[in-house]
């Protein structure tokens, strides 16, 4: 009988060197990537963000899905000029929030794994291959890009940095985890797991909800350091102190819910790499 590729906690259990090599080879053939970019009034950085996505060499097949969440600036015009690139563009007629944009993007994702990448250039697409590394090596299947203070990271304020550390501590206490950065937006997660969560949050609370549901399901993500260049409020930073209280409420609410059943991926992924293909613009 074949052993599951990944056990419940998302970390590979070794049997023998030859078994590991066979598993790793199966993973490399099966992994494909969907990059989901929710945007709202990001005309200043959108074009540069998309160019940087395509400037990176990925170790697997990649697709980019951009969800325009009812932008009122020049964002939609910029997206209209991208027809020559392999970009799936989905448009909300009105602003529904980041969570809604992610849920819409999930409907179009064809990759085995998905990472959410904001268009504000706070995170770099060049860090995404480092998230894929543990997956392709067969070490883990859920990988977070941790922002580590003093290591290629610039936080917009003392309050922002401390607030993030406090809510991360709360998550670790509530779920008996040991995360360095629960708020990172760079989270590489199997696409079918994200779909199975039936995510409810409509705004920035979605990032917290994803982390909370993974932890509640017994998943302990692998973490790798990434570069972070936090924007100031004047530069367009949208997070406020109110989001910190929302985060704590989500952590407590999910912790009190029944533990979800997150099945190991075994030897399958929802879509093989060769099935990724160019798809037409979609308007939602």
N, C-alpha and C positions, 0 to 999 in steps of 0.2 A: 504493500500500500504506500502511495506517495505521501510524504510528510508535507504539512502546510508550509508554504513559503515564508509566511510571517505569522507568529503566534499572536495572542490577544494584545499584548503590550506593544506590538509593532516592532520588536527587535528580533533579529534572526537568531535562532538557536542552532548551533553547529552540530553536525553528526560526524562527518569525515571530510577531509580536504577535497576528495573527488566529488562528494555530494555538494559541497559548497560551490565548486567550480561549475557544476551543472546548473545549480540554482541561479548563480550569477549570470550565466549565459542566457537562461530563460528570461530573466528580468531584463537584460539589455535588449533582447529582441522584442519585448512586450511593452516597454515604457514609451510613452509619448506625452507631450506637454501641451496644455492649453494655458496661455497667459491671458487673464481676464483683467481688462483695464476699465473700471468705471470712471466716467468723467462728468464733471459739472462745472461749467465756466472755467475751463483750463486753457484758454486760448494762448496764454503766455508761454506755456511749457509743453503743450500737447505734441506739437510737431517734433520737438527735440526728443521727447520721451519715446515716441514711436520709432524715430530714426535710431535711437540707442538700442531699442529692442532688436531691430533687425541687424545691428552692427555686431551683435554677440554671436559667437559660435556655440551652438548647443549640441550636447552629446546625443541628442535624440531628435525625432521629428517634433516641430513646434508649430503652433498656430496662435494668432493674436486675435482676441475678441474685444472690441471696444463698444461699451454701452454708453451712449450719450444720454444722460439722465435729465433731459429737458433743459439743456443749456440755453441761456439767453444772450450769450456773447457770440464771438466768431467761431466757436468750437465746431458747430455743424458744417460751416463752410470749409474749415480745414479738413474735416473728415471726408467731404465731397471730393477732395483732391487726391485721395488715397486709393482710387480705384485700380491703379496699376500694381498695387501691393497686395499681398495675400493677407488681407485684413477682413474679418467679419465685423460689420458695423450694425449695431442694433440701436434704435432710437426710441426713447420715451417721449411722448408729446408734452408731458409736464414733469416737473421734478418730483420724484417719489422717494428719494433717499438712497444712500449707498447700498443698504441691505437689499432694497428692491432691484437695484441695478445688478447686483451680484446674482440674485435669484434668476433674473432674466438671462444673464450671461450663461448660467449653468445649463439652461435649456439648449444652448447652441454648442456647448463644449464637446469636443470629440476625443480629447486626450485622455489617457489613463490617469494622469495626475494634473492638478490645476493649481496655479499660484495666482493670487490677486496682486496686481501691481498698479499703484496709483500713478497718475500722470504728472504729479507735482515735482518729480525728480528728487524727492527726499530719499528714496531708495533707488539703487542702481540696477538696471537689468543685467549688468555684468556679474552680479553676485548670484544670479539664478543658477548657473551651472554648478556652483558650490553646494547649493541645496540638492541638486540632482545627484551629486556624488555618492552620498550614503545609500540612496535608493539603487543606483546602478551597481554599487558594490555589494548589494544584498545585505546591508547592515540595518536598514530601517526603511519604513515606508511613509512616515510622517516627519517632515523636517521643517523646523522653524529657523529663520534668520535672526539671530539675537543681536540687538544693539548693545554694545558693551561700552560703558562710559570710559573715555580715555583711549579707546581703540577704534580709530577711524569713525568717530561719531561726534556730532555736534548737536546738542539739544538746545531748543529755543529759549529755555529759561530754567532756573533752579526749581521752580514749582512744578514745571512739566516733568523734569527728570525724577524728582522725589515722588511726585504723584504716581508715576508709572511704576516705581519700585515698590511703593506701598500697596498698590492694587495687585502687583505680581506676588507680593508676600501673602496677601489675602487669599489669592488663588491657590498658592502652595499649601497654606494651612487648611483651607476648606477641602482640598482634593488630595492631600498627602502627596504633593508633587514637588518637583525641584527645578522649576523653570527659572531661567535667568531673565527672560523678557516675554511676558505673555501678550504684550500689546503690539509686538511687531506685526507689520502688515504683510511681510514676506513669509507666508505659510504655504508649504508644499504639501498638499493633501490629496489622496485618491479621490477622483471626481465622483465616483459612486458613493463614497462615504459622505461627501458634502451634500449630495442629493438626498441621501437617506435621513439627514438631520432635520429636514423640513424647517429650515431656518425662518425665524419669525421677525427678528429685529429689522427695522427699516432704516436706521441711520448708522452712525459710527459704532453703535453697540454690536454690530454684526461681528466685528473682529473678536470681541470678547465672547460672544455666543459660540463661535466656532471653537475657540480654545476650551471653553467650559464644557461643551458637549464631547469633545475629544477626551478631556480628563475624566469626565463622568463615565465615559464608556471604557475606562481603563487604559486608554492610550497614553503613553508618555513619549512625546515627540523628541526626536534627535535635534540638537541645536548646533548651528554653526555660526560664527561671527560674520556680520555683514556691515557694510558702510552705511552710515545714516547722516544726512545733512538736513536737520530740522529747519523748517521755515518759521519766520516770525509772523505775528498777526498781520503786520503791514505787508508781508509778502504773500499773504493768502491763507495762513494757518487757520483752520476752521474749528479745531478742538477747543473746548472751553472747560472750566472747572465743573460745570454741570455734567459733562460726560463721565467724569470720575465717579460721581454718585450713581449714574446709570450703570456703569460697569460693575460696581459692587452689588447693585440690585440684581443684575443678570447672573452674577456668580452665585449668589445665594439662591435665587429661583431655580437655576438648573441643578444645583446641588441637592435641592429638596425633591426633585423629580425622580421618577423611577429610572433606574439605570438602564440606558439603551443597550440593545444587543448590537455590538459592532463585530461582525464576523471577520476572521482573517481572510486575506485576499487569496490565500492558497496559490495556485498556479495560474490564476487568470487575472486579466485586466479587462475593463469594459470595451476598449477599442484598441486594436493592434496598431502599431506605428504606421504601417503602410496604408491605413484607411483614412488618414488625414488628407484632406483635399481642399481646394479652393471652393468657397461657397459664396453665393451672391449676397449683396447687401439686404438686410432685413429691417423692416420698420415695425416696431411694436407699439 
